[in-house]
């Protein structure tokens, strides 16, 4: 059961990090709309966008761990023990 929970938690963390990056970018864009001359905000936005892109690109490998028949079998076995 622990490996299953570890996989689920890692995927949840991955998606949470992606959502954090999306929200940060949206907030920064609003601020930059009013204050265009903020180099530190532009740099931070660039950093958050690079992180967002990385998370999107690496999600597929995480999703494969959750969508395969092996995962379904492990999940079924775990639920049967409850």
N, C-alpha and C positions, 0 to 999 in steps of 0.2 A: 504494500500500500504506500510506503514512503516514496519509492521511485515515482509512482503515479502522481502523488501530491507534489513532489518536487517539479515534475514536468508541468503540471497545471500552474503552480506558483510562478515558475520561470516565465511561462507564457503570459500570465497576468501582469507580472512586472514589466515585461517587454511592451505590452499594450499600454500599460500605465505610463511608461516613459514616453511612448509615442504620443499619447494624449497630452502629457505635460509639455512636450515640444510644440505641439499644435497650438495649445493655449498660449504659451509664451510668445510664439510668433505673432499670433493675432493681437495680443496686448501691445507688443513692441510696435507693430505696424500702426496701431491707433496713435501711439505716442509720437512715432516718427512722422505721422501725417501732420501733426501740429508743430513738431520740433525737428525739422529735417537735418539740422546741423549738430547731431549728437553722435560723434564717431564711436563712442563706447557702446551705444545702443546698436549701431549698425554692426559693429564687430560681434556683439552678443547675439544678434539676430542671425548673423552668418553662421556662428557656432551652433545655435539651436537648429537651424535649417540643415546643416550638415549632419547633425545627430538624427534629425527626423528622416532624412534620406537613408542614412545607414540602417535605422530601425525598419523602415519599409523594405529595404533590400534584403534584410536578414530574416524577415518574418516568415518567408516561405519555408525555410528549413524547420522553423518551430511548428508551423502549421502541419507539415508532413508528419510530425511526431504525434499530432492530435487527430489526424484524419484517417490514418491507416487502420487496417483491420487489427493489427497488433494492439493498438491503443484501445480500440473498442472491446477487445477481449479482456484486456487488463482492467478496464473500467467496469465491465460486467462482473468480473470476478470480485473486484473490490466492493461493488454494491451488494453482491450476494452475501458478503460477510457482515453486513450491517443488520 
